Amino acid sequence: MRTDLECLVCFVRQALAAARLSTEDPQLRRRVVDEAGRMLALVDLERTPPENAVFLYRLIARITGRQDPFKELKHKSNIFALSLYDAISSEVEAAVDPLRAAIHFAACGNIIDYAAQHSFDAAKSMAECTTQAFLVDDYPALVEQVQGTAQPKVLYLADNCGEIVFDSLVIRELQKTGCEVTLAVRGEPIINDATMEDAVFCGLTSLCRVIDNGTDCPGTPLADCSAEFRRYFIGADIILSKGMGNFETLSDVDAPLFFLFTVKCSRVAGYLNDLFAEQELGLTGTGEMMFIRK
């Protein structure tokens, strides 16, 4: 998915938000915004938005000296999600179809995103999760693929902190069906994306194999990922790709992908309207949940 002119406006907004988290110095904040504005002239519109965002956040880190300005927010997101784990886990276990229920909660958890151009209430979203439906729902195709493969190898691409707690419920249910699941997190801190540190803190490393993708991109640009990650990607029978950034970077990749995310910007909404033109999705804003088979 290519970068659009709308993305450039979003980059400046992100720069200001990250600058506010990174420093109290108004002059440094102004410098971040000024240099982010100059950077826009160099943005390659043929690349995906997450790939272009890498240069933005490296710029902010260089100016402010803060490599991980979202660290405190990430920790709060993890604590919040862990506080809900027992209750939501019980709901999943009691469901008629536990895997579907787990996937539903994981999609609701994808609302926790400090980079996307939207406001969110994570507590409200999780409380109302059972009333929300997928606008595109390819869950039956996932079940068919899981049941049609002996001990399928699943690569689960994580997205943000907090929501990885709910991802663990999906992983648990996939394991119950006989799947061998590997979770992939980001290689370095970027925005509020989950890293190995978050996977350890939230207990994912005791649930399944966890690797990192070797990048500091808020997505999965295969050319920039580590050789280890690409081996798992190529060897997977099923790739469950969580989050909008992963969708943006992998939407044109030929692989056994399932995309699970909440729409959080008008650019992605427009892209999906074009992609599913025959179905007339009619996406006009954000907040819709998607479960899309590639």
Backbone torsions as a table, in degrees:
resi	resn	phi	psi	omega
1	MET	NA	120.7	-175.3
2	ARG	-76.2	157.4	174.9
3	THR	-74.1	139.2	-179.3
4	ASP	-112.0	165.3	177.5
5	LEU	-60.1	-31.2	176.1
6	GLU	-59.4	-33.1	-178.3
7	CYS	-64.9	-32.5	-178.3
8	LEU	-64.0	-39.9	176.4
9	VAL	-63.6	-40.7	179.6
10	CYS	-65.2	-36.9	179.1
11	PHE	-60.3	-41.4	179.3
12	VAL	-65.8	-41.5	177.5
13	ARG	-61.6	-42.6	178.0
14	GLN	-63.7	-38.8	-179.8
15	ALA	-60.9	-43.7	179.8
16	LEU	-65.9	-42.9	179.7
17	ALA	-62.5	-43.9	-179.9
18	ALA	-68.7	-35.7	178.0
19	ALA	-63.5	-39.9	178.9
20	ARG	-64.7	-34.0	177.7
21	LEU	-77.0	-26.8	-172.0
22	SER	-86.3	-30.7	-173.5
23	THR	-154.1	150.7	173.9
24	GLU	-92.7	-7.3	-175.7
25	ASP	-77.1	113.6	-178.0
26	PRO	-63.0	-29.8	179.5
27	GLN	-70.1	-38.8	177.3
28	LEU	-67.7	-39.0	177.9
29	ARG	-60.9	-44.0	178.6
30	ARG	-62.5	-38.9	179.8
31	ARG	-64.8	-39.8	177.8
32	VAL	-59.0	-48.6	-178.5
33	VAL	-65.0	-42.2	179.5
34	ASP	-60.8	-47.4	-177.0
35	GLU	-72.8	-30.4	174.5
36	ALA	-64.3	-40.0	177.5
37	GLY	-61.8	-41.2	178.6
38	ARG	-67.8	-32.3	-179.8
39	MET	-64.5	-28.1	-176.7
40	LEU	-58.4	-31.0	179.9
41	ALA	-67.2	-19.1	-177.3
42	LEU	-100.8	-3.7	-177.7
43	VAL	-65.1	130.6	178.7
44	ASP	-88.5	107.3	-176.7
45	LEU	-68.6	-11.3	177.7
46	GLU	-81.1	-16.3	178.8
47	ARG	-88.9	166.2	-179.5
48	THR	-78.5	156.8	178.7
49	PRO	-55.6	-44.5	179.0
50	PRO	-61.6	-36.3	178.4
51	GLU	-64.5	-41.5	177.8
52	ASN	-69.0	-30.1	180.0
53	ALA	-66.1	-26.5	179.4
54	VAL	-55.4	-46.7	-177.5
55	PHE	-66.9	-34.4	178.1
56	LEU	-62.7	-49.0	-175.9
57	TYR	-73.8	-28.8	172.8
58	ARG	-66.1	-38.9	177.7
59	LEU	-62.0	-45.3	-179.4
60	ILE	-63.3	-42.8	179.3
61	ALA	-62.9	-40.4	-179.8
62	ARG	-65.0	-41.1	-177.1
63	ILE	-72.7	-42.9	-173.1
64	THR	-93.7	-19.6	-176.4
65	GLY	80.1	5.7	179.5
66	ARG	-104.5	110.4	-178.7
67	GLN	-78.1	-24.5	-175.2
68	ASP	-139.0	68.7	-175.7
69	PRO	-65.1	-18.9	-178.3
70	PHE	-93.1	8.0	-172.8
71	LYS	-54.7	-46.9	-178.6
72	GLU	-66.7	-41.3	178.5
73	LEU	-64.6	-37.3	178.3
74	LYS	-63.5	-43.3	-180.0
75	HIS	-62.9	-42.4	178.8
76	LYS	-63.3	-38.5	178.3
77	SER	-63.7	-42.1	178.5
78	ASN	-64.0	-43.4	179.1
79	ILE	-62.9	-44.0	178.6
80	PHE	-58.0	-49.3	-177.6
81	ALA	-65.6	-39.9	178.4
82	LEU	-63.5	-31.3	179.4
83	SER	-67.6	-22.2	-179.7
84	LEU	-98.0	-8.9	-169.7
85	TYR	-56.0	-51.0	-174.6
86	ASP	-60.6	-44.3	-178.1
87	ALA	-65.6	-44.5	-178.2
88	ILE	-71.6	-36.5	176.7
89	SER	-60.0	-40.2	178.4
90	SER	-64.2	-40.4	178.0
91	GLU	-63.3	-40.7	179.7
92	VAL	-64.2	-46.4	-178.1
93	GLU	-63.8	-30.6	-177.9
94	ALA	-86.0	-8.4	-175.9
95	ALA	-71.2	154.0	176.4
96	VAL	-61.5	-39.8	177.2
97	ASP	-125.7	91.5	-175.5
98	PRO	-58.9	-37.3	-179.7
99	LEU	-64.5	-44.5	179.2
100	ARG	-63.2	-41.5	179.2
101	ALA	-62.8	-42.4	179.8
102	ALA	-63.1	-42.8	178.6
103	ILE	-63.0	-37.1	179.0
104	HIS	-63.2	-46.6	179.5
105	PHE	-66.9	-36.4	178.7
106	ALA	-64.1	-38.7	178.0
107	ALA	-66.9	-40.7	177.0
108	CYS	-61.6	-38.6	-179.9
109	GLY	-65.5	-18.9	-179.6
110	ASN	-69.2	-5.8	176.5
111	ILE	-66.9	-20.7	-177.3
112	ILE	-77.3	96.4	-175.2
113	ASP	-152.5	118.6	-176.4
114	TYR	-95.4	5.2	178.3
115	ALA	-107.1	-35.1	-176.4
116	ALA	-64.0	154.2	-176.1
117	GLN	-83.9	70.5	178.8
118	HIS	-158.5	160.5	172.0
119	SER	-103.4	153.2	-177.8
120	PHE	-148.4	155.6	174.6
121	ASP	-125.7	95.9	-173.8
122	ALA	-61.2	-42.0	-179.0
123	ALA	-62.1	-43.8	179.8
124	LYS	-64.9	-42.5	-179.2
125	SER	-61.4	-45.1	-178.9
126	MET	-69.5	-35.6	179.8
127	ALA	-67.0	-32.4	-177.2
128	GLU	-99.5	12.0	-171.5
129	CYS	-57.0	-42.3	-174.6
130	THR	-67.9	-13.5	179.6
131	THR	-93.2	-6.9	-178.3
132	GLN	-95.7	143.4	179.8
133	ALA	-119.8	158.4	176.1
134	PHE	-77.1	133.6	176.6
135	LEU	-72.2	-40.7	169.3
136	VAL	-117.8	127.1	-172.4
137	ASP	-132.2	97.9	178.7
138	ASP	-103.0	26.9	178.8
139	TYR	-56.6	-43.0	179.6
140	PRO	-56.4	-33.7	179.1
141	ALA	-68.3	-35.0	177.0
142	LEU	-65.0	-46.5	179.8
143	VAL	-59.6	-43.1	179.4
144	GLU	-61.2	-41.3	-178.6
145	GLN	-71.5	-39.2	177.5
146	VAL	-63.4	-44.9	-176.9
147	GLN	-74.9	-21.6	-176.7
148	GLY	-92.6	2.6	-179.1
149	THR	-125.3	131.7	178.2
150	ALA	-74.9	120.9	-179.7
151	GLN	45.8	60.7	-176.5
152	PRO	-61.5	141.3	175.5
153	LYS	-89.9	118.6	-177.5
154	VAL	-111.4	127.9	172.0
155	LEU	-104.1	118.1	-177.3
156	TYR	-105.4	115.4	-178.0
157	LEU	-91.7	111.8	-178.0
158	ALA	-75.7	162.6	177.7
159	ASP	-122.6	-93.3	-170.8
160	ASN	-101.9	161.9	172.4
161	CYS	-63.0	159.3	-177.6
162	GLY	82.8	-65.0	-177.7
163	GLU	-65.1	-21.3	178.4
164	ILE	-63.1	-23.3	174.7
165	VAL	-62.8	-41.8	178.8
166	PHE	-75.9	-28.0	173.0
167	ASP	-60.1	-33.0	-178.8
168	SER	-61.7	-29.5	178.1
169	LEU	-69.1	-38.6	177.0
170	VAL	-65.4	-44.7	179.9
171	ILE	-60.0	-44.4	179.3
172	ARG	-58.9	-44.3	-178.6
173	GLU	-70.5	-35.3	175.9
174	LEU	-64.6	-40.4	178.3
175	GLN	-62.2	-35.1	179.1
176	LYS	-63.8	-26.8	179.3
177	THR	-85.4	-2.3	179.7
178	GLY	102.3	5.9	179.6
179	CYS	-74.4	143.7	170.7
180	GLU	-98.0	109.7	-171.1
181	VAL	-106.3	133.2	171.3
182	THR	-118.5	130.0	178.8
183	LEU	-99.3	135.0	177.8
184	ALA	-116.9	127.7	177.7
185	VAL	-113.5	177.8	179.5
186	ARG	-72.1	153.4	-178.8
187	GLY	-79.4	-27.2	-179.8
188	GLU	-142.6	159.0	178.4
189	PRO	-60.6	134.2	174.2
190	ILE	-153.4	122.1	-176.7
191	ILE	49.4	-129.5	179.0
192	ASN	-109.8	26.0	178.9
193	ASP	-70.7	148.4	-176.9
194	ALA	-76.5	137.3	175.5
195	THR	-117.7	-177.7	179.7
196	MET	-59.7	-36.2	178.3
197	GLU	-58.2	-41.1	179.4
198	ASP	-71.5	-37.5	178.1
199	ALA	-62.4	-39.9	177.6
200	VAL	-66.3	-48.1	-176.9
201	PHE	-60.7	-38.6	-176.5
202	CYS	-89.7	3.6	173.9
203	GLY	84.3	11.0	-178.1
204	LEU	-69.8	-31.4	-176.9
205	THR	-69.4	-18.5	176.2
206	SER	-90.9	-5.0	-178.5
207	LEU	-98.9	-39.0	-176.1
208	CYS	-156.5	175.1	174.5
209	ARG	-68.5	134.6	178.0
210	VAL	-124.4	129.7	176.0
211	ILE	-125.6	168.3	171.3
212	ASP	-112.9	159.9	-174.9
213	ASN	-88.5	-1.5	174.7
214	GLY	81.8	7.2	-177.8
215	THR	-125.2	164.1	171.6
216	ASP	-110.7	31.6	178.2
217	CYS	-95.4	140.0	177.4
218	PRO	-79.8	48.4	-179.6
219	GLY	-173.6	-159.9	-178.1
220	THR	-132.4	77.9	174.7
221	PRO	-80.3	105.3	-169.6
222	LEU	-55.8	-37.8	-177.7
223	ALA	-62.6	-25.6	-178.4
224	ASP	-98.7	-5.1	-177.9
225	CYS	-79.7	162.2	-178.2
226	SER	-70.1	159.7	178.0
227	ALA	-62.5	-37.5	178.7
228	GLU	-61.6	-47.2	-178.9
229	PHE	-61.5	-44.0	-178.5
230	ARG	-63.1	-31.6	175.9
231	ARG	-63.8	-44.4	177.9
232	TYR	-65.6	-38.0	-179.1
233	PHE	-63.3	-48.4	-178.8
234	ILE	-66.9	-33.7	-175.8
235	GLY	-85.9	-3.0	-175.8
236	ALA	-79.0	140.3	172.2
237	ASP	-80.5	-32.2	179.6
238	ILE	-138.7	133.8	174.5
239	ILE	-118.0	114.1	179.0
240	LEU	-98.6	105.9	-172.7
241	SER	-98.5	114.5	-174.4
242	LYS	-98.2	134.0	170.1
243	GLY	96.4	158.2	-175.0
244	MET	-70.7	-37.1	-179.9
245	GLY	-63.1	-40.3	176.6
246	ASN	-66.1	-37.6	177.1
247	PHE	-63.2	-44.6	-178.2
248	GLU	-61.2	-37.3	-176.8
249	THR	-87.7	-18.3	-174.6
250	LEU	-117.3	1.1	-174.4
251	SER	-61.9	-24.2	-179.6
252	ASP	-103.9	8.2	-178.2
253	VAL	-89.8	136.5	178.2
254	ASP	-87.0	103.0	-177.9
255	ALA	-162.5	164.4	-179.4
256	PRO	-76.4	66.8	-170.6
257	LEU	-96.6	142.3	167.1
258	PHE	-124.7	124.8	-178.4
259	PHE	-100.7	126.5	-179.3
260	LEU	-124.6	112.6	-176.8
261	PHE	-163.9	167.4	172.9
262	THR	-107.3	133.1	179.7
263	VAL	-69.7	127.9	-174.7
264	LYS	-131.3	10.5	174.5
265	CYS	-155.2	155.2	-175.4
266	SER	-68.1	-29.2	179.6
267	ARG	-63.7	-47.0	178.9
268	VAL	-67.3	-37.5	177.0
269	ALA	-59.1	-44.3	178.9
270	GLY	-64.9	-40.0	178.3
271	TYR	-61.2	-42.8	-179.6
272	LEU	-68.6	-37.4	176.4
273	ASN	-59.6	-40.3	178.1
274	ASP	-70.0	-40.5	-177.4
275	LEU	-64.9	-37.3	-178.3
276	PHE	-112.7	42.6	-175.6
277	ALA	-57.3	-38.0	-178.0
278	GLU	-67.8	-28.8	179.9
279	GLN	-85.6	-9.8	178.1
280	GLU	50.4	63.5	-179.2
281	LEU	-60.7	-38.5	179.0
282	GLY	68.2	31.9	178.2
283	LEU	-66.2	123.3	179.6
284	THR	-117.4	-12.5	-178.3
285	GLY	-148.8	-138.3	-176.4
286	THR	-129.2	169.2	176.8
287	GLY	106.0	-9.5	179.4
288	GLU	-77.7	141.2	179.2
289	MET	-95.5	140.3	-177.3
290	MET	-126.0	139.0	169.5
291	PHE	-134.2	96.4	-166.9
292	ILE	-115.7	127.7	171.9
293	ARG	-85.7	133.0	179.5
294	LYS	-64.8	NA	NA
